[in-house]
Amino acid sequence: MADGSATLKTATGAGGVAAERLRSFIERVERLEEEKAAIAGDIKEVYAEAKGEGYDTKILRQVIRLRKMDRAERQEQEALLELYLSALGEA
């Protein structure tokens, strides 16, 4: 068998421990993927609610991205942005 199942059967008998362990990993990942999709839907709803109240969701996303950064990293990026804009005559 070219799909890899022959290797599992050879290593552990006819679908023994290795196959069950593999199935366990796959099922766990599938559950987590379902949870991730549900959370993504929840996040989308929060952004829609914020937009409905007049907030700019593009800016909200940027604020969230910046808050994830270390303060020094954020300051470095802001300094580089200012430098680049100044070099272009935009600042």
Secondary structure as UniProt FT lines:
FT   TURN            2..3
FT   HELIX           5..12
FT   HELIX           17..52
FT   TURN            53..54
FT   HELIX           57..68
FT   HELIX           71..87
FT   TURN            88..89
//
